[in-house]
């Protein structure tokens, strides 16, 4: 019988082997005490198995509250546990409840983080995965291989009318932008009702496409209750749009998958709220596991933060996230990494050096909108930055070669 395996980073004041068995029992057939009905035959078929244990260091202080060590020692380890697919079938919410769920509550652990997971080949028959992925998004935007998609976020995120937003979209489209998105804070606000915003923006985008042959991808934030999301989705499709955005941690696995299963629009997955799931080194979920779950649900683009970002995440972590998105699962399931968070052209050379890929959506908010030559100059500066990055030209050299990028360096280079 096929099995799903999950790898955890744990900390416990108990013997690691005993704690691992508690995890396996709690998340399958067992409980805190032997109960009638938990036969040897049942456990053989349905109980989780501890597949491997790699012991690490021992520390004197717990990472998070839990059982108090009598010896003052807390043991860390990497463990792998597996479950029969019979336990939950092809039900993503139940699978997530099994792989995470109550195990964060277990007192035996003073630290626990889901680091990775592996699913069997049969999942490819049950989950269609991303409808568009990297190549599909390139096709929708007309961006050939060799450079990333260049994108931006509408700012101010709250307060602009549909007409003001459309005017800015027109400027950005004429400047050569590939992608624009609503901010995650923008739903259907009093100043910008969803349908009116779609009408105003798509009138501009469709007219630009008719004139130039290039259709800018605009990610409208459809995050809402399920019925409302379907209505918003229909509006975008009917207006000629190509993309919808969801705040995936807020909408939830089942809601995101239901929308992805429609497969008419590219789905831009915003991971806002990610810090509460990942920021603690011994609590939550690592991005390697996280991105696999959302690829199974079917998202086409997924945020990964950015090099030299404005948030807490290290460059090494961002590079690892990009690599995780680009690594195939189930023979494909491509998802486009979305590089964002305090980005401007100056980070492009280091991003390319560290990742050696242009299969990215490179997002700059202030880096485009606050450019000294205006949004048009900001778009051009980003394009120039990536030309330089791919050619191995340094920021200093590129600033001398390209006017708009040089202005970016003067404004953003010391920040």
C-alpha positions in Angstrom: 0.0 0.0 0.0 1.3 3.5 -0.9 2.5 5.7 1.9 3.0 9.4 2.5 6.0 10.4 4.5 6.8 13.6 6.4 10.0 14.9 7.9 10.1 16.8 11.1 12.6 18.8 13.1 11.8 18.1 16.7 13.0 19.0 20.2 12.0 16.9 23.3 13.0 16.4 26.9 12.2 12.7 26.5 14.1 10.0 24.7 13.8 10.9 21.0 12.6 7.4 20.0 9.8 7.5 22.6 8.7 11.0 21.5 8.6 10.0 17.9 6.4 7.0 18.7 4.0 9.3 20.5 3.8 11.5 17.4 3.0 8.5 15.2 0.4 7.2 17.5 -1.4 10.5 18.1 -1.6 11.2 14.3 -3.0 7.8 13.4 -4.6 5.0 15.3 -3.4 5.6 18.9 -4.1 7.9 21.8 -2.4 8.5 25.2 -3.3 5.0 26.5 -4.0 1.6 24.9 -7.7 1.3 24.1 -10.0 -1.6 23.1 -10.2 -2.1 19.3 -6.6 -1.0 18.7 -5.6 -4.5 17.6 -2.3 -5.6 16.2 -3.9 -6.1 12.8 -5.4 -2.6 12.8 -2.1 -1.1 13.8 -0.2 -3.0 11.1 -2.5 -1.5 8.4 -3.3 2.0 9.7 -0.8 3.1 12.3 1.9 5.6 11.3 5.4 4.3 11.3 8.6 6.0 12.4 10.9 5.4 9.4 14.1 7.1 10.5 15.7 9.2 13.3 18.7 11.4 13.0 19.8 12.7 16.4 21.2 16.2 16.6 22.4 18.4 19.4 21.2 18.6 23.0 20.3 22.0 24.5 19.7 23.3 28.0 16.6 25.6 27.2 13.4 24.6 25.4 12.5 26.3 22.2 8.8 26.6 23.2 6.7 25.7 26.3 6.2 22.0 26.9 7.2 19.2 29.2 10.0 20.3 31.6 13.1 18.2 31.5 14.1 16.7 34.8 17.7 16.6 33.6 17.7 20.0 32.1 18.4 18.6 28.7 16.3 18.9 25.5 17.2 16.6 22.6 16.8 17.7 19.0 16.5 15.3 16.0 15.2 15.0 12.4 12.6 12.2 12.2 10.6 10.8 9.3 7.2 9.3 9.8 4.9 7.7 7.2 1.2 6.9 6.9 -0.7 4.6 4.7 -2.6 6.5 2.0 -5.7 4.5 3.2 -5.8 6.8 6.2 -7.0 9.8 4.3 -7.1 9.0 0.6 -6.7 12.0 -1.6 -8.3 14.5 0.8 -5.8 17.5 1.2 -7.5 19.0 4.3 -7.5 15.7 6.1 -3.9 15.0 5.0 -2.8 18.3 6.4 -4.6 17.6 9.6 -2.6 14.3 9.8 0.8 15.8 9.0 0.3 18.8 11.3 -2.9 19.0 13.3 -2.7 18.0 17.0 1.0 17.2 17.0 1.8 20.8 17.8 -0.2 20.4 21.0 1.7 17.3 22.2 3.4 18.1 25.5 6.3 15.8 24.8 7.6 18.3 22.2 9.3 21.6 23.1 9.8 22.2 19.4 8.3 20.7 16.2 8.4 21.8 12.6 7.2 20.0 9.4 10.2 20.3 7.1 9.2 18.3 4.0 6.8 15.7 2.7 6.7 13.1 -0.1 3.5 11.9 -1.8 3.2 8.8 -4.0 2.9 8.8 -7.8 -0.8 8.1 -7.6 -1.4 11.7 -6.5 -0.7 12.8 -10.1 -3.9 11.0 -11.2 -5.9 12.7 -8.5 -4.6 16.3 -8.5 -4.2 18.2 -11.7 -1.8 20.7 -10.2 -1.1 24.2 -11.7 -3.1 24.9 -14.8 -0.6 27.3 -16.2 2.7 27.3 -14.2 5.8 28.9 -15.5 5.4 28.3 -19.2 1.7 29.1 -19.2 2.3 32.4 -17.4 5.0 33.3 -20.0 2.5 32.5 -22.7 -0.3 34.6 -21.2 2.0 37.6 -20.9 4.1 37.1 -24.0 7.4 37.0 -22.1 9.9 34.7 -23.8 12.5 32.8 -21.8 15.6 34.6 -20.9 14.1 37.2 -18.5 11.7 37.2 -15.6 8.2 38.6 -15.7 8.4 42.2 -14.4 5.5 43.1 -12.1 4.3 45.7 -9.6 1.6 46.3 -7.0 -0.9 49.0 -7.1 -0.1 51.6 -4.4 -1.7 53.2 -2.5 -3.3 49.8 -1.8 -6.4 51.4 -0.2 -8.0 54.7 -1.2 -7.7 55.0 -5.0 -10.8 54.9 -7.1 -11.3 52.5 -10.0 -10.7 55.3 -12.4 -7.5 56.4 -10.7 -6.3 52.8 -10.6 -7.0 52.4 -14.3 -5.1 55.5 -15.1 -2.0 54.1 -13.4 -2.5 50.8 -15.1 -2.5 52.6 -18.4 0.8 54.2 -17.6 2.4 50.9 -16.5 1.1 49.1 -19.6 2.5 51.7 -21.9 5.8 51.4 -20.0 6.0 47.7 -20.8 5.0 46.1 -17.5 4.2 42.4 -17.7 2.2 41.9 -14.5 0.2 44.1 -12.0 -1.7 43.0 -9.0 -4.1 44.2 -6.4 -2.5 44.5 -2.9 -3.7 41.7 -0.6 -5.5 44.4 1.4 -7.7 45.3 -1.5 -10.9 43.3 -1.9 -14.1 45.1 -2.7 -13.6 48.3 -0.7 -15.9 51.3 -0.4 -13.6 53.4 -2.6 -13.1 50.6 -5.2 -15.9 48.1 -5.5 -14.6 44.9 -7.2 -16.8 44.9 -10.3 -16.2 48.6 -11.0 -12.4 48.1 -10.6 -12.4 45.1 -13.0 -14.4 47.1 -15.6 -12.1 50.1 -15.4 -8.8 48.2 -15.5 -9.8 45.6 -18.1 -11.0 48.4 -20.4 -7.4 49.8 -20.3 -5.7 46.4 -20.6 -7.9 45.1 -23.4 -7.5 48.4 -25.4 -3.7 48.1 -24.9 -3.7 44.5 -26.1 -5.8 45.4 -29.2 -3.3 48.1 -30.0 0.0 46.3 -29.3 -0.8 42.6 -29.1 0.5 42.4 -25.5 -2.0 41.7 -22.7 -0.8 42.7 -19.3 -1.6 40.1 -16.7 -3.6 41.8 -13.8 -4.1 39.7 -10.6 -7.4 40.8 -9.2 -7.8 39.8 -5.5 -10.8 37.6 -5.3 -10.2 36.4 -1.7 -13.6 36.1 -0.1 -16.2 33.5 0.9 -16.5 30.7 -1.6 -19.7 31.9 -3.4 -18.3 35.4 -3.7 -15.0 34.1 -5.0 -16.8 32.2 -7.8 -18.7 35.4 -8.6 -15.5 37.5 -8.7 -13.8 34.8 -10.8 -16.6 34.9 -13.3 -16.3 38.6 -13.5 -12.6 38.5 -14.3 -13.1 35.7 -17.0 -16.0 37.6 -18.6 -14.0 40.8 -18.8 -11.1 39.1 -20.6 -8.7 38.9 -17.6 -6.1 36.2 -17.2 -5.3 36.1 -13.5 -6.9 36.0 -10.1 -5.1 36.4 -6.7 -5.9 34.7 -3.5 -4.6 35.1 0.0 -4.1 31.4 0.4 -3.6 31.3 4.2 -6.8 33.2 4.7 -8.9 31.4 2.2 -7.7 27.9 3.1 -6.8 24.7 1.3 -10.3 23.6 0.3 -11.3 27.1 -1.0 -8.1 27.6 -2.9 -8.3 24.2 -4.6 -12.0 24.7 -5.6 -11.0 27.9 -7.4 -7.9 26.4 -8.9 -9.9 23.5 -10.2 -11.8 25.9 -12.6 -8.5 26.2 -14.6 -9.5 29.3 -16.6 -7.3 31.9 -14.9 -3.7 31.8 -13.6 -3.8 31.8 -9.8 -1.4 34.1 -8.0 -0.9 32.7 -4.5 -0.1 35.4 -1.9 1.2 33.9 1.3 0.5 36.8 3.7 0.5 35.5 7.2 3.4 33.2 6.3 5.5 34.5 9.2 3.2 33.0 11.8 3.6 29.6 10.2 7.4 29.7 9.7 9.3 32.4 11.6 10.1 30.3 14.6 12.9 27.9 13.8 11.3 25.1 15.8 7.6 25.6 15.2 5.3 25.5 12.2 6.1 24.4 8.6 9.1 24.9 6.4 8.6 26.3 2.9 9.8 23.0 1.3 6.7 21.3 2.6 4.4 24.4 2.3 4.9 24.9 -1.4 4.2 21.3 -2.2 0.8 21.5 -0.6 -0.2 24.5 -2.6 1.2 23.1 -5.8 -1.1 20.1 -5.3 -4.0 22.5 -4.7 -3.1 24.0 -8.1 -1.7 27.5 -7.7 0.4 28.9 -10.6 2.5 31.6 -8.9 3.7 31.5 -5.3 5.4 34.2 -3.2 8.9 33.4 -2.0 10.1 36.8 -0.6 13.2 38.4 -2.1 17.0 38.9 -1.8 17.9 41.6 0.6 14.2 42.0 1.5 12.5 44.3 4.0 11.3 41.4 6.2 13.1 39.0 8.5 13.9 36.2 6.1 17.5 35.5 5.2 18.8 35.4 1.6 19.7 31.7 2.1 16.1 31.0 3.0 14.8 32.9 0.0 17.2 31.1 -2.4 16.1 27.7 -0.9 12.4 28.7 -1.4 13.0 29.5 -5.1 14.9 26.2 -5.6 12.0 24.4 -3.9 9.4 25.9 -6.3 11.5 25.0 -9.3 12.2 21.4 -8.3 9.7 19.1 -10.1 7.2 17.1 -8.1 5.1 14.3 -9.6 6.9 14.8 -12.9 6.1 18.5 -13.2 3.6 20.7 -11.4 5.5 23.9 -12.2 4.9 26.9 -10.1 6.4 30.3 -10.8 8.3 31.8 -7.8 7.2 35.4 -7.0 10.1 37.5 -5.8 8.9 40.5 -3.8 9.3 42.5 -0.6 11.3 45.7 -0.9 12.7 44.8 -4.3 14.3 47.1 -6.9 16.7 46.5 -9.7 19.7 46.5 -7.4 18.9 43.0 -6.1 18.6 41.5 -9.6 22.3 40.6 -10.1 22.6 38.9 -6.7 19.2 37.1 -7.3 20.5 35.7 -10.6 23.9 34.9 -9.2 22.4 32.9 -6.4 19.6 31.1 -8.4 20.8 31.0 -12.0 17.2 31.3 -13.2 15.0 33.8 -14.9 11.9 31.7 -14.3 10.6 34.3 -11.8 7.9 36.9 -11.4 10.0 39.8 -10.1 7.8 42.3 -8.2 8.8 45.8 -7.3 6.3 48.1 -5.6 8.1 51.3 -4.5 11.0 50.2 -6.7 8.8 51.0 -9.7 6.2 53.4 -8.4 8.7 55.7 -6.6 11.3 55.8 -9.4 12.6 59.4 -10.0 11.4 59.2 -13.7 8.0 57.9 -12.6 6.5 54.4 -13.0 7.6 54.2 -16.7 11.2 54.8 -15.6 10.8 52.2 -12.9 9.7 49.5 -15.3 12.6 50.3 -17.7 15.1 50.3 -14.8 13.9 46.8 -13.8 14.2 45.5 -17.3 17.7 47.0 -17.5 18.7 45.5 -14.2 17.8 42.0 -15.4 19.6 42.5 -18.7 22.7 43.3 -16.7 22.2 40.4 -14.2 22.0 37.8 -17.0 25.1 39.3 -18.6 27.0 39.2 -15.3 27.3 43.0 -15.2 27.7 44.5 -11.7 25.3 47.1 -10.2 28.0 49.7 -10.4 28.7 49.0 -14.1 25.0 48.8 -15.0 24.3 52.2 -13.3 26.8 53.8 -15.8 25.4 51.9 -18.8 21.7 52.5 -18.3 20.1 55.8 -17.5 17.0 54.6 -15.7 18.8 52.0 -13.7 21.4 54.6 -12.7 18.6 56.8 -11.3 17.4 53.8 -9.3 20.8 53.3 -7.8 20.9 57.0 -6.8 17.6 56.7 -5.0 17.5 53.2 -3.7 21.1 52.1 -3.6 21.8 53.3 0.0 18.7 51.8 1.5 
